């Protein structure tokens, strides 16, 4: 523990921990989340994961004689928080998006518990920026400093991701990916400077007839710039050559640097590169169907984070033995033919009834008139009869 706590009892930020562990304290390896979000792959990864998790419906269950029974959701699963600095309620999907975005970028998400329900469980959680939170430990007691005010541990909602033993806060993927991200941002800035003619001269104007002194060079340069900057025609004899140097920017290795950084960012943030249109060395990746691809992503990348969140909600927001589950069926939604084939198998094997299948397709149960029409159009086969030992 002493490796992570400074003399004042405060844990350093995730970025500082990376610098301490790697022995690199140069500002080149320090990348804030705002800077990282200018990296298109970082934004795409964080947005994809937050979009998917926040749009998964949440349901509350309890087991009755071994059977899972759905129960009414408490208000905290409908309007869990307040808009920061105001009294307007924050809806569930908005709250989930913000917390998942923080978990995937900072490794932590924080909120102030503003009120509790009759079971003394959090009822309203006002989210705060992770950058404004400082954790302190004295004599084994953890307190949180937010905006110059101290809060005891029981008044703070704190979810963690990427936990390691001995550290009461999650690790930040962006801090650990600082080298990869900073390399991309440096290459991006170099490209911008190049095309803005700040890194190297934009062109080379050469007099082939004679050598110019400095005064003559500056006069020729001013005359040339005055003509081309206003869109006018520049007239020269056969003693002037002009070469555009900026057009050769594609030869610079920053393109490879940016491509390699995108792949590394996907590894750090847990998103397959092809899902955010990152090119792969092996070419395009194809799959038999969308459902199989999404199932692989859910199992290997997103699923563990979803399970951890379900565990946190069940333990800290619900009275036992109730538990919360995020419904990932939306992520595994199939095409129409695939869904109908699955329903047919489920009905034929007596796992699902036609009414349950219709409910999943947002259709009302069959009316007596509809059942009669099905019976008329698709009459059941008559049972075979036996006459003198020979089937009819």
Protein Blocks (a to p, Z undefined) as FASTA:
>chain_A
ZZmpcfkopacdfklmmmmmnopabfklpccfklmmmpmklmmmmmmmmmmmmmpccddd
ddeehiacdddddfklmmmcccehiabdcdfklmmmmmmmmmmmnopacdddfbdcfkop
afbdcdddfklpccddeehiacddeehiacdfklpccddehiaehiabdcdfklmmmmmm
mmmmmmmmmmmmmmnopmbcfbdcddfkbccdfklmmmmmmmmmmmmmnopacdddfkbc
cddfklmmmmpcklmmmmmmmmmmmmmnopafklnopacfkbpaddfblklmmmmmmmmm
mmmmmmmmmmmmmmmmcccfbdcdddfklmmpccfklmmmmmmmmmmnopacfklmmmmn
opacddfklmmmmmmmmccddddddeehiaZZ
